Amino acid sequence: MPQPPLHILLAAPRGFCAGVVRAIEVVERALQVHGAPVYVRHEIVHNRFVVESLRAKGAVFIDELDEAPEGAAPVIFSAHGVPKAIVEQAARRNLLAIDATCPLVTKVHREAAIHHKRGRKVVLIGHAGHPEVEGTVGQLPDGAVLLVETVEDVARLAPPDPALLAWASQTTLSVDDTREIVAALVARFPDIAGPHKDDICYATTNRQDAVKAIAPRVEAFLVVGSPNSSNSVRLREVAERAGCPVAQLVLRAQEIDWNLFCDIRTLGITAGASAPEVLVEEIIDAFAARRAVTVEVVTTAVEDMYFPLPRELRESV
Protein backbone atom coordinates (compact mmCIF):
# COMPACT_ATOMS: atom_id res chain seq x y z
CA MET A 1 0.00 0.00 0.00
CA PRO A 2 1.35 3.46 -0.83
CA GLN A 3 2.01 5.70 2.17
CA PRO A 4 -0.39 8.64 2.62
CA PRO A 5 1.18 12.02 1.81
CA LEU A 6 2.26 14.51 4.46
CA HIS A 7 3.48 18.00 3.66
CA ILE A 8 5.75 19.43 6.38
CA LEU A 9 6.27 23.17 6.72
CA LEU A 10 9.59 23.59 8.51
CA ALA A 11 10.12 26.88 10.31
CA ALA A 12 13.24 28.94 9.74
CA PRO A 13 14.74 30.18 11.93
CA ARG A 14 14.39 27.42 14.51
CA GLY A 15 16.57 25.69 17.10
CA PHE A 16 19.78 26.98 18.64
CA CYS A 17 20.20 30.71 19.15
CA ALA A 18 23.54 32.47 19.55
CA GLY A 19 23.30 32.47 23.35
CA VAL A 20 22.74 28.71 23.48
CA VAL A 21 25.56 28.04 21.01
CA ARG A 22 27.86 30.14 23.19
CA ALA A 23 26.81 28.42 26.44
CA ILE A 24 27.40 24.93 25.03
CA GLU A 25 30.73 26.01 23.57
CA VAL A 26 31.73 27.41 26.99
CA VAL A 27 31.32 23.96 28.55
CA GLU A 28 33.07 22.15 25.70
CA ARG A 29 35.96 24.63 25.63
CA ALA A 30 36.36 24.46 29.41
CA LEU A 31 36.60 20.67 29.15
CA GLN A 32 39.29 21.02 26.46
CA VAL A 33 41.30 23.54 28.48
CA HIS A 34 40.89 22.19 32.01
CA GLY A 35 39.94 18.56 31.47
CA ALA A 36 37.11 16.71 33.17
CA PRO A 37 35.34 17.23 35.42
CA VAL A 38 33.93 20.68 34.79
CA TYR A 39 31.06 21.66 37.10
CA VAL A 40 27.95 23.40 35.78
CA ARG A 41 25.47 25.05 38.12
CA HIS A 42 22.00 23.94 36.98
CA GLU A 43 21.24 22.97 33.37
CA ILE A 44 23.48 24.96 31.04
CA VAL A 45 20.42 25.33 28.77
CA HIS A 46 16.95 23.85 29.19
CA ASN A 47 17.29 20.74 27.03
CA ARG A 48 17.77 17.29 28.49
CA PHE A 49 19.42 15.93 25.32
CA VAL A 50 22.05 18.69 25.40
CA VAL A 51 22.66 18.22 29.14
CA GLU A 52 23.13 14.46 28.79
CA SER A 53 25.49 14.95 25.83
CA LEU A 54 27.68 17.29 27.87
CA ARG A 55 27.53 14.97 30.88
CA ALA A 56 28.92 12.19 28.69
CA LYS A 57 31.87 14.44 27.84
CA GLY A 58 32.73 15.08 31.51
CA ALA A 59 30.46 17.91 32.67
CA VAL A 60 29.05 17.50 36.19
CA PHE A 61 25.74 19.30 36.78
CA ILE A 62 25.16 20.54 40.31
CA ASP A 63 22.35 22.35 42.11
CA GLU A 64 24.47 24.31 44.59
CA LEU A 65 28.05 25.59 44.54
CA ASP A 66 29.02 23.65 47.68
CA GLU A 67 28.75 20.47 45.61
CA ALA A 68 31.91 21.53 43.73
CA PRO A 69 35.33 21.06 45.37
CA GLU A 70 36.87 24.36 46.39
CA GLY A 71 39.25 25.73 43.79
CA ALA A 72 39.71 22.35 42.09
CA ALA A 73 37.84 22.77 38.82
CA PRO A 74 35.90 25.37 36.84
CA VAL A 75 32.29 26.07 37.78
CA ILE A 76 30.14 27.39 34.94
CA PHE A 77 27.04 29.52 35.42
CA SER A 78 24.20 28.66 33.04
CA ALA A 79 22.94 30.75 30.12
CA HIS A 80 20.00 31.92 32.23
CA GLY A 81 22.18 34.00 34.57
CA VAL A 82 22.61 33.85 38.34
CA PRO A 83 21.96 36.18 41.29
CA LYS A 84 24.87 38.29 42.54
CA ALA A 85 24.93 36.18 45.71
CA ILE A 86 26.03 33.15 43.68
CA VAL A 87 28.92 35.08 42.12
CA GLU A 88 29.96 36.25 45.58
CA GLN A 89 29.74 32.73 46.99
CA ALA A 90 31.98 31.43 44.19
CA ALA A 91 34.56 34.12 45.00
CA ARG A 92 34.50 33.25 48.73
CA ARG A 93 35.15 29.59 47.91
CA ASN A 94 37.96 30.47 45.47
CA LEU A 95 36.17 28.73 42.61
CA LEU A 96 37.21 29.32 39.03
CA ALA A 97 33.85 30.74 37.96
CA ILE A 98 33.07 31.01 34.24
CA ASP A 99 29.94 32.94 33.34
CA ALA A 100 27.97 31.53 30.38
CA THR A 101 25.07 33.94 30.88
CA CYS A 102 23.57 34.95 27.54
CA PRO A 103 24.69 38.52 26.75
CA LEU A 104 21.06 39.49 26.13
CA VAL A 105 20.21 38.42 29.68
CA THR A 106 23.23 40.36 30.94
CA LYS A 107 21.78 43.42 29.15
CA VAL A 108 18.62 43.10 31.25
CA HIS A 109 20.73 42.82 34.42
CA ARG A 110 22.65 45.99 33.58
CA GLU A 111 19.55 48.00 32.74
CA ALA A 112 17.87 46.89 35.99
CA ALA A 113 20.95 48.02 37.91
CA ILE A 114 20.89 51.42 36.20
CA HIS A 115 17.22 51.93 37.03
CA HIS A 116 17.87 50.98 40.66
CA LYS A 117 20.76 53.44 40.83
CA ARG A 118 18.41 56.16 39.60
CA GLY A 119 15.95 55.42 42.39
CA ARG A 120 13.38 53.48 40.39
CA LYS A 121 11.56 50.31 41.37
CA VAL A 122 11.90 47.70 38.61
CA VAL A 123 8.75 45.91 37.45
CA LEU A 124 9.94 42.63 35.96
CA ILE A 125 7.63 40.79 33.56
CA GLY A 126 8.40 37.10 33.87
CA HIS A 127 7.56 33.69 35.26
CA ALA A 128 8.10 33.16 38.98
CA GLY A 129 10.65 30.44 39.69
CA HIS A 130 12.32 30.56 36.28
CA PRO A 131 16.12 30.71 36.70
CA GLU A 132 16.41 33.76 34.44
CA VAL A 133 13.90 35.63 36.61
CA GLU A 134 15.69 34.54 39.78
CA GLY A 135 18.97 35.77 38.30
CA THR A 136 17.55 39.17 37.36
CA VAL A 137 15.78 39.67 40.70
CA GLY A 138 19.02 38.67 42.41
CA GLN A 139 20.95 41.54 40.82
CA LEU A 140 19.26 44.03 43.16
CA PRO A 141 18.53 44.23 46.91
CA ASP A 142 15.44 42.55 48.32
CA GLY A 143 12.28 44.45 47.44
CA ALA A 144 13.82 46.41 44.58
CA VAL A 145 12.09 44.26 41.93
CA LEU A 146 8.32 43.77 41.58
CA LEU A 147 7.43 40.64 39.57
CA VAL A 148 4.33 40.55 37.38
CA GLU A 149 3.16 37.61 35.28
CA THR A 150 -0.21 38.83 33.98
CA VAL A 151 -2.24 41.94 33.23
CA GLU A 152 -4.16 41.19 36.43
CA ASP A 153 -0.90 41.42 38.39
CA VAL A 154 -0.41 44.95 37.02
CA ALA A 155 -3.75 46.00 38.48
CA ARG A 156 -2.60 44.80 41.92
CA LEU A 157 0.70 46.70 41.93
CA ALA A 158 1.11 49.22 44.75
CA PRO A 159 4.53 50.86 44.29
CA PRO A 160 5.62 53.44 46.91
CA ASP A 161 6.17 56.09 44.20
CA PRO A 162 4.34 55.50 40.88
CA ALA A 163 6.51 58.15 39.24
CA LEU A 164 9.68 56.17 39.92
CA LEU A 165 9.13 52.93 38.03
CA ALA A 166 10.84 51.08 35.19
CA TRP A 167 9.93 47.82 33.48
CA ALA A 168 12.04 44.96 32.16
CA SER A 169 11.17 41.47 30.97
CA GLN A 170 12.37 37.91 30.82
CA THR A 171 13.93 37.36 27.39
CA THR A 172 11.93 34.25 26.43
CA LEU A 173 8.33 35.37 26.88
CA SER A 174 5.43 35.46 24.44
CA VAL A 175 5.79 38.66 22.42
CA ASP A 176 2.01 39.18 22.37
CA ASP A 177 1.49 38.52 26.09
CA THR A 178 4.32 40.85 27.02
CA ARG A 179 2.96 43.60 24.76
CA GLU A 180 -0.38 43.41 26.59
CA ILE A 181 1.30 43.62 30.00
CA VAL A 182 3.47 46.56 28.94
CA ALA A 183 0.39 48.36 27.62
CA ALA A 184 -1.31 47.83 30.99
CA LEU A 185 1.76 49.16 32.82
CA VAL A 186 1.96 52.28 30.65
CA ALA A 187 -1.78 52.91 30.99
CA ARG A 188 -1.61 52.71 34.77
CA PHE A 189 1.82 54.33 35.25
CA PRO A 190 2.37 56.82 32.38
CA ASP A 191 5.80 57.83 33.69
CA ILE A 192 7.20 54.27 33.73
CA ALA A 193 10.57 53.93 31.99
CA GLY A 194 11.26 51.11 29.57
CA PRO A 195 14.34 49.47 28.08
CA HIS A 196 16.22 51.19 25.26
CA LYS A 197 15.62 48.04 23.18
CA ASP A 198 13.03 45.31 23.70
CA ASP A 199 14.18 42.77 26.32
CA ILE A 200 12.60 39.80 24.52
CA CYS A 201 15.51 38.43 22.53
CA TYR A 202 15.73 38.39 18.76
CA ALA A 203 15.65 34.57 18.66
CA THR A 204 12.45 34.33 20.70
CA THR A 205 10.75 36.92 18.47
CA ASN A 206 11.96 35.33 15.23
CA ARG A 207 10.84 31.83 16.20
CA GLN A 208 7.42 33.05 17.27
CA ASP A 209 7.02 35.01 14.01
CA ALA A 210 7.87 31.88 11.98
CA VAL A 211 5.26 29.86 13.88
CA LYS A 212 2.63 32.58 13.25
CA ALA A 213 3.39 32.42 9.52
CA ILE A 214 2.97 28.64 9.38
CA ALA A 215 0.20 27.88 11.89
CA PRO A 216 -2.77 29.03 9.74
CA ARG A 217 -1.54 26.78 6.89
CA VAL A 218 -1.30 23.48 8.79
CA GLU A 219 -3.56 21.06 10.63
CA ALA A 220 -1.08 20.36 13.41
CA PHE A 221 2.18 21.69 14.85
CA LEU A 222 5.12 20.01 16.55
CA VAL A 223 7.51 22.03 18.69
CA VAL A 224 10.80 20.31 19.47
CA GLY A 225 11.99 21.24 22.93
CA SER A 226 11.95 20.47 26.65
CA PRO A 227 8.91 21.14 28.85
CA ASN A 228 11.05 23.31 31.18
CA SER A 229 12.18 25.49 28.26
CA SER A 230 10.23 28.75 28.46
CA ASN A 231 10.73 29.71 24.82
CA SER A 232 9.70 26.22 23.63
CA VAL A 233 6.49 26.26 25.68
CA ARG A 234 5.70 29.71 24.30
CA LEU A 235 6.08 28.41 20.73
CA ARG A 236 3.41 25.76 21.34
CA GLU A 237 1.11 28.43 22.79
CA VAL A 238 1.76 30.74 19.83
CA ALA A 239 0.84 27.94 17.39
CA GLU A 240 -2.47 27.38 19.17
CA ARG A 241 -3.31 31.09 19.30
CA ALA A 242 -2.45 31.49 15.61
CA GLY A 243 -5.19 29.02 14.73
CA CYS A 244 -3.52 25.61 14.66
CA PRO A 245 -6.01 23.05 16.11
CA VAL A 246 -3.32 20.63 17.38
CA ALA A 247 0.04 21.63 18.88
CA GLN A 248 2.37 19.34 20.82
CA LEU A 249 5.71 19.93 22.53
CA VAL A 250 8.09 16.95 22.38
CA LEU A 251 11.77 16.41 23.14
CA ARG A 252 12.28 13.26 21.05
CA ALA A 253 10.42 11.30 18.38
CA GLN A 254 9.39 8.63 20.88
CA GLU A 255 7.27 11.21 22.72
CA ILE A 256 5.03 11.91 19.71
CA ASP A 257 1.38 11.05 20.25
CA TRP A 258 0.78 9.48 16.85
CA ASN A 259 -2.99 9.45 17.37
CA LEU A 260 -2.91 13.24 17.01
CA PHE A 261 -1.23 13.11 13.61
CA CYS A 262 -2.57 10.00 11.89
CA ASP A 263 -5.12 11.76 9.66
CA ILE A 264 -3.44 15.10 8.95
CA ARG A 265 -2.02 16.09 5.58
CA THR A 266 -0.10 19.22 6.64
CA LEU A 267 2.23 19.62 9.63
CA GLY A 268 4.29 22.50 10.97
CA ILE A 269 7.57 21.83 12.77
CA THR A 270 9.81 24.19 14.71
CA ALA A 271 12.32 23.90 17.55
CA GLY A 272 12.94 25.96 20.65
CA ALA A 273 16.14 27.96 21.00
CA SER A 274 17.81 25.24 23.11
CA ALA A 275 16.83 22.27 20.89
CA PRO A 276 19.54 20.83 18.58
CA GLU A 277 18.83 20.27 14.90
CA VAL A 278 19.56 16.54 15.21
CA LEU A 279 16.29 16.17 17.14
CA VAL A 280 14.35 17.95 14.37
CA GLU A 281 15.87 15.56 11.83
CA GLU A 282 14.99 12.59 14.05
CA ILE A 283 11.34 13.65 14.13
CA ILE A 284 11.12 14.26 10.39
CA ASP A 285 12.63 10.79 9.84
CA ALA A 286 10.00 9.30 12.17
CA PHE A 287 7.23 10.82 10.04
CA ALA A 288 8.99 9.74 6.83
CA ALA A 289 8.92 6.14 8.05
CA ARG A 290 5.11 6.34 8.22
CA ARG A 291 4.14 8.82 5.51
CA ALA A 292 5.21 10.03 2.06
CA VAL A 293 6.82 13.23 3.33
CA THR A 294 7.58 16.42 1.46
CA VAL A 295 9.30 19.31 3.25
CA GLU A 296 8.90 23.02 2.59
CA VAL A 297 11.14 25.43 4.51
CA VAL A 298 9.32 28.63 5.49
CA THR A 299 11.88 31.39 6.14
CA THR A 300 10.74 34.54 7.92
CA ALA A 301 14.14 35.86 9.08
CA VAL A 302 17.84 35.19 8.62
CA GLU A 303 19.99 35.14 11.76
CA ASP A 304 23.71 35.88 11.86
CA MET A 305 24.16 36.80 15.53
CA TYR A 306 27.37 35.62 17.22
CA PHE A 307 28.50 36.02 20.82
CA PRO A 308 32.21 35.53 21.68
CA LEU A 309 33.31 33.26 24.50
CA PRO A 310 34.10 34.68 27.96
CA ARG A 311 37.52 36.32 28.10
CA GLU A 312 39.13 33.63 30.25
CA LEU A 313 38.36 30.97 27.64
CA ARG A 314 39.36 33.16 24.68
CA GLU A 315 42.70 33.87 26.30
CA SER A 316 43.34 30.17 27.04
CA VAL A 317 43.19 29.13 23.38
C-alpha positions as CSV (number, residue, x, y, z in Angstrom):
1,M,0.0,0.0,0.0
2,P,1.4,3.5,-0.8
3,Q,2.0,5.7,2.2
4,P,-0.4,8.6,2.6
5,P,1.2,12.0,1.8
6,L,2.3,14.5,4.5
7,H,3.5,18.0,3.7
8,I,5.8,19.4,6.4
9,L,6.3,23.2,6.7
10,L,9.6,23.6,8.5
11,A,10.1,26.9,10.3
12,A,13.2,28.9,9.7
13,P,14.7,30.2,11.9
14,R,14.4,27.4,14.5
15,G,16.6,25.7,17.1
16,F,19.8,27.0,18.6
17,C,20.2,30.7,19.1
18,A,23.5,32.5,19.5
19,G,23.3,32.5,23.4
20,V,22.7,28.7,23.5
21,V,25.6,28.0,21.0
22,R,27.9,30.1,23.2
23,A,26.8,28.4,26.4
24,I,27.4,24.9,25.0
25,E,30.7,26.0,23.6
26,V,31.7,27.4,27.0
27,V,31.3,24.0,28.6
28,E,33.1,22.2,25.7
29,R,36.0,24.6,25.6
30,A,36.4,24.5,29.4
31,L,36.6,20.7,29.1
32,Q,39.3,21.0,26.5
33,V,41.3,23.5,28.5
34,H,40.9,22.2,32.0
35,G,39.9,18.6,31.5
36,A,37.1,16.7,33.2
37,P,35.3,17.2,35.4
38,V,33.9,20.7,34.8
39,Y,31.1,21.7,37.1
40,V,28.0,23.4,35.8
41,R,25.5,25.0,38.1
42,H,22.0,23.9,37.0
43,E,21.2,23.0,33.4
44,I,23.5,25.0,31.0
45,V,20.4,25.3,28.8
46,H,17.0,23.8,29.2
47,N,17.3,20.7,27.0
48,R,17.8,17.3,28.5
49,F,19.4,15.9,25.3
50,V,22.0,18.7,25.4
51,V,22.7,18.2,29.1
52,E,23.1,14.5,28.8
53,S,25.5,15.0,25.8
54,L,27.7,17.3,27.9
55,R,27.5,15.0,30.9
56,A,28.9,12.2,28.7
57,K,31.9,14.4,27.8
58,G,32.7,15.1,31.5
59,A,30.5,17.9,32.7
60,V,29.0,17.5,36.2
61,F,25.7,19.3,36.8
62,I,25.2,20.5,40.3
63,D,22.4,22.3,42.1
64,E,24.5,24.3,44.6
65,L,28.0,25.6,44.5
66,D,29.0,23.7,47.7
67,E,28.8,20.5,45.6
68,A,31.9,21.5,43.7
69,P,35.3,21.1,45.4
70,E,36.9,24.4,46.4
71,G,39.2,25.7,43.8
72,A,39.7,22.4,42.1
73,A,37.8,22.8,38.8
74,P,35.9,25.4,36.8
75,V,32.3,26.1,37.8
76,I,30.1,27.4,34.9
77,F,27.0,29.5,35.4
78,S,24.2,28.7,33.0
79,A,22.9,30.7,30.1
80,H,20.0,31.9,32.2
81,G,22.2,34.0,34.6
82,V,22.6,33.9,38.3
83,P,22.0,36.2,41.3
84,K,24.9,38.3,42.5
85,A,24.9,36.2,45.7
86,I,26.0,33.1,43.7
87,V,28.9,35.1,42.1
88,E,30.0,36.3,45.6
89,Q,29.7,32.7,47.0
90,A,32.0,31.4,44.2
91,A,34.6,34.1,45.0
92,R,34.5,33.3,48.7
93,R,35.2,29.6,47.9
94,N,38.0,30.5,45.5
95,L,36.2,28.7,42.6
96,L,37.2,29.3,39.0
97,A,33.8,30.7,38.0
98,I,33.1,31.0,34.2
99,D,29.9,32.9,33.3
100,A,28.0,31.5,30.4
101,T,25.1,33.9,30.9
102,C,23.6,35.0,27.5
103,P,24.7,38.5,26.7
104,L,21.1,39.5,26.1
105,V,20.2,38.4,29.7
106,T,23.2,40.4,30.9
107,K,21.8,43.4,29.2
108,V,18.6,43.1,31.3
109,H,20.7,42.8,34.4
110,R,22.6,46.0,33.6
111,E,19.6,48.0,32.7
112,A,17.9,46.9,36.0
113,A,20.9,48.0,37.9
114,I,20.9,51.4,36.2
115,H,17.2,51.9,37.0
116,H,17.9,51.0,40.7
117,K,20.8,53.4,40.8
118,R,18.4,56.2,39.6
119,G,16.0,55.4,42.4
120,R,13.4,53.5,40.4
121,K,11.6,50.3,41.4
122,V,11.9,47.7,38.6
123,V,8.8,45.9,37.5
124,L,9.9,42.6,36.0
125,I,7.6,40.8,33.6
126,G,8.4,37.1,33.9
127,H,7.6,33.7,35.3
128,A,8.1,33.2,39.0
129,G,10.6,30.4,39.7
130,H,12.3,30.6,36.3
131,P,16.1,30.7,36.7
132,E,16.4,33.8,34.4
133,V,13.9,35.6,36.6
134,E,15.7,34.5,39.8
135,G,19.0,35.8,38.3
136,T,17.5,39.2,37.4
137,V,15.8,39.7,40.7
138,G,19.0,38.7,42.4
139,Q,20.9,41.5,40.8
140,L,19.3,44.0,43.2
141,P,18.5,44.2,46.9
142,D,15.4,42.5,48.3
143,G,12.3,44.4,47.4
144,A,13.8,46.4,44.6
145,V,12.1,44.3,41.9
146,L,8.3,43.8,41.6
147,L,7.4,40.6,39.6
148,V,4.3,40.6,37.4
149,E,3.2,37.6,35.3
150,T,-0.2,38.8,34.0
151,V,-2.2,41.9,33.2
152,E,-4.2,41.2,36.4
153,D,-0.9,41.4,38.4
154,V,-0.4,44.9,37.0
155,A,-3.8,46.0,38.5
156,R,-2.6,44.8,41.9
157,L,0.7,46.7,41.9
158,A,1.1,49.2,44.8
159,P,4.5,50.9,44.3
160,P,5.6,53.4,46.9
161,D,6.2,56.1,44.2
162,P,4.3,55.5,40.9
163,A,6.5,58.2,39.2
164,L,9.7,56.2,39.9
165,L,9.1,52.9,38.0
166,A,10.8,51.1,35.2
167,W,9.9,47.8,33.5
168,A,12.0,45.0,32.2
169,S,11.2,41.5,31.0
170,Q,12.4,37.9,30.8
171,T,13.9,37.4,27.4
172,T,11.9,34.2,26.4
173,L,8.3,35.4,26.9
174,S,5.4,35.5,24.4
175,V,5.8,38.7,22.4
176,D,2.0,39.2,22.4
177,D,1.5,38.5,26.1
178,T,4.3,40.9,27.0
179,R,3.0,43.6,24.8
180,E,-0.4,43.4,26.6
181,I,1.3,43.6,30.0
182,V,3.5,46.6,28.9
183,A,0.4,48.4,27.6
184,A,-1.3,47.8,31.0
185,L,1.8,49.2,32.8
186,V,2.0,52.3,30.6
187,A,-1.8,52.9,31.0
188,R,-1.6,52.7,34.8
189,F,1.8,54.3,35.2
190,P,2.4,56.8,32.4
191,D,5.8,57.8,33.7
192,I,7.2,54.3,33.7
193,A,10.6,53.9,32.0
194,G,11.3,51.1,29.6
195,P,14.3,49.5,28.1
196,H,16.2,51.2,25.3
197,K,15.6,48.0,23.2
198,D,13.0,45.3,23.7
199,D,14.2,42.8,26.3
200,I,12.6,39.8,24.5
201,C,15.5,38.4,22.5
202,Y,15.7,38.4,18.8
203,A,15.7,34.6,18.7
204,T,12.4,34.3,20.7
205,T,10.8,36.9,18.5
206,N,12.0,35.3,15.2
207,R,10.8,31.8,16.2
208,Q,7.4,33.1,17.3
209,D,7.0,35.0,14.0
210,A,7.9,31.9,12.0
211,V,5.3,29.9,13.9
212,K,2.6,32.6,13.3
213,A,3.4,32.4,9.5
214,I,3.0,28.6,9.4
215,A,0.2,27.9,11.9
216,P,-2.8,29.0,9.7
217,R,-1.5,26.8,6.9
218,V,-1.3,23.5,8.8
219,E,-3.6,21.1,10.6
220,A,-1.1,20.4,13.4
221,F,2.2,21.7,14.8
222,L,5.1,20.0,16.6
223,V,7.5,22.0,18.7
224,V,10.8,20.3,19.5
225,G,12.0,21.2,22.9
226,S,11.9,20.5,26.7
227,P,8.9,21.1,28.8
228,N,11.0,23.3,31.2
229,S,12.2,25.5,28.3
230,S,10.2,28.7,28.5
231,N,10.7,29.7,24.8
232,S,9.7,26.2,23.6
233,V,6.5,26.3,25.7
234,R,5.7,29.7,24.3
235,L,6.1,28.4,20.7
236,R,3.4,25.8,21.3
237,E,1.1,28.4,22.8
238,V,1.8,30.7,19.8
239,A,0.8,27.9,17.4
240,E,-2.5,27.4,19.2
241,R,-3.3,31.1,19.3
242,A,-2.5,31.5,15.6
243,G,-5.2,29.0,14.7
244,C,-3.5,25.6,14.7
245,P,-6.0,23.1,16.1
246,V,-3.3,20.6,17.4
247,A,0.0,21.6,18.9
248,Q,2.4,19.3,20.8
249,L,5.7,19.9,22.5
250,V,8.1,17.0,22.4
251,L,11.8,16.4,23.1
252,R,12.3,13.3,21.1
253,A,10.4,11.3,18.4
254,Q,9.4,8.6,20.9
255,E,7.3,11.2,22.7
256,I,5.0,11.9,19.7
257,D,1.4,11.1,20.2
258,W,0.8,9.5,16.9
259,N,-3.0,9.5,17.4
260,L,-2.9,13.2,17.0
261,F,-1.2,13.1,13.6
262,C,-2.6,10.0,11.9
263,D,-5.1,11.8,9.7
264,I,-3.4,15.1,9.0
265,R,-2.0,16.1,5.6
266,T,-0.1,19.2,6.6
267,L,2.2,19.6,9.6
268,G,4.3,22.5,11.0
269,I,7.6,21.8,12.8
270,T,9.8,24.2,14.7
271,A,12.3,23.9,17.5
272,G,12.9,26.0,20.6
273,A,16.1,28.0,21.0
274,S,17.8,25.2,23.1
275,A,16.8,22.3,20.9
276,P,19.5,20.8,18.6
277,E,18.8,20.3,14.9
278,V,19.6,16.5,15.2
279,L,16.3,16.2,17.1
280,V,14.4,17.9,14.4
281,E,15.9,15.6,11.8
282,E,15.0,12.6,14.0
283,I,11.3,13.6,14.1
284,I,11.1,14.3,10.4
285,D,12.6,10.8,9.8
286,A,10.0,9.3,12.2
287,F,7.2,10.8,10.0
288,A,9.0,9.7,6.8
289,A,8.9,6.1,8.0
290,R,5.1,6.3,8.2
291,R,4.1,8.8,5.5
292,A,5.2,10.0,2.1
293,V,6.8,13.2,3.3
294,T,7.6,16.4,1.5
295,V,9.3,19.3,3.3
296,E,8.9,23.0,2.6
297,V,11.1,25.4,4.5
298,V,9.3,28.6,5.5
299,T,11.9,31.4,6.1
300,T,10.7,34.5,7.9
301,A,14.1,35.9,9.1
302,V,17.8,35.2,8.6
303,E,20.0,35.1,11.8
304,D,23.7,35.9,11.9
305,M,24.2,36.8,15.5
306,Y,27.4,35.6,17.2
307,F,28.5,36.0,20.8
308,P,32.2,35.5,21.7
309,L,33.3,33.3,24.5
310,P,34.1,34.7,28.0
311,R,37.5,36.3,28.1
312,E,39.1,33.6,30.3
313,L,38.4,31.0,27.6
314,R,39.4,33.2,24.7
315,E,42.7,33.9,26.3
316,S,43.3,30.2,27.0
317,V,43.2,29.1,23.4
